[in-house]
């Protein structure tokens, strides 16, 4: 600016839209998460949806105790997403924590910061996905240790369809779970599927399983539900977005 020139007020008054982006998702993920934000970004691209993310402290290994410790952090994490402004959907992106804490407890914590906001977790979204597809019996694949997997199976059996069988890969570090190769995920999912199951559920938001859904469904001839796929699908339905996403498998196209 030339020395001595002063700014003046514009003759055009500032006009504000109600929102910078039409629809808002508040997403809470673990500090160690590599996958969830990327999956949301890919499927929400071009849909005028803002995904606003906050990360909470988390230390591996993945145990009941480490997952429980995330519970007291959820209210503050939700409150810090666009403070004092409403969100359309709240999401806690950790499947294992949602079953260890319980979906009701997760929703209560996050709604204490953002009242009257629908709360989605991978497990609650999976239950809605099973209902939408008429799934009554499932095979389960997790990357977790056996004890964490057993907790998930009990929670699913109490709140969702019948679990015919469950298989785990025995990992306790979610950063390693994120590095499982896609070929490995496909192979393990096909091997985990029981002939009597209506669908396969692949647990864990860290897994890069969303990209594998179509290939696994082609191999098995039955629906495949993954944590991130179900979670994003449920958020889209809350936002009244009913677009087909062919790469998202049967859940998005039926």
Order of alpha helices (4+ residues) and beta strands (2+ residues): beta-alpha-beta-alpha-alpha-beta-alpha-alpha-beta-alpha-beta-alpha-beta-alpha-alpha-beta-alpha-beta-alpha-alpha
